[in-house]
Amino acid sequence: MKSKVDTGHSRLGERLRALRQARGMTLQQLAEASQCSRSFLSMLERGQTDVSATLLQRLAAAFHLSAADLLPDEGRTDTLKIVRHGEAPRIVDLGPGVQVQVLFNDLLQKIQPVLLILEPASEQRNDTGHAGEEFVYVLEGEIQLTVHDSPTRTLRSGDSAYYPSALPHCLANAARESARILTMSTPPRIV
């Protein structure tokens, strides 16, 4: 039977492995980014060793997170996670006329749902792309979706699209009214 300490190591290791894989990193890449050995990281991911506070901070920095984000929530055993209306964090620094509400912010999950609000004449552009895939569903309004070299497509309320997010992509609102879009990205990332 595992002790609480062993279980804690195991859960931290599981979180680290899930996060590393979601970011598309190899053990070697994480070892280089956190300045520790690949073999130690492998043991840590398997729950076979403990981690110092200093190394935990270096691992968190490699993922652009805080150390607290890496620690498992030992008090939480419920597999159902609920975010109540008005409790989701808002990010407002993505450009004029663009509002983002992260509907569930856990980088260790497999998807990241986001409510994106585009005011008239605004856009959410990613010119370099990022790992993973994206799904968009227009809740209200009309948007113009451009993915890489494909022709721009108009999406209206009730329309959806799915595309590899590694390609450059842009959601733009050329209409006179705000548009509300539900997006889901995998793997999760900081918006």
Summary of the structure (lengths in Angstrom):
residues: 191
radius of gyration: 19.3
end to end distance: 40.6
largest distance: 62.9
contacts: 526
relative contact order: 0.15
helix: 26%
strand: 28%
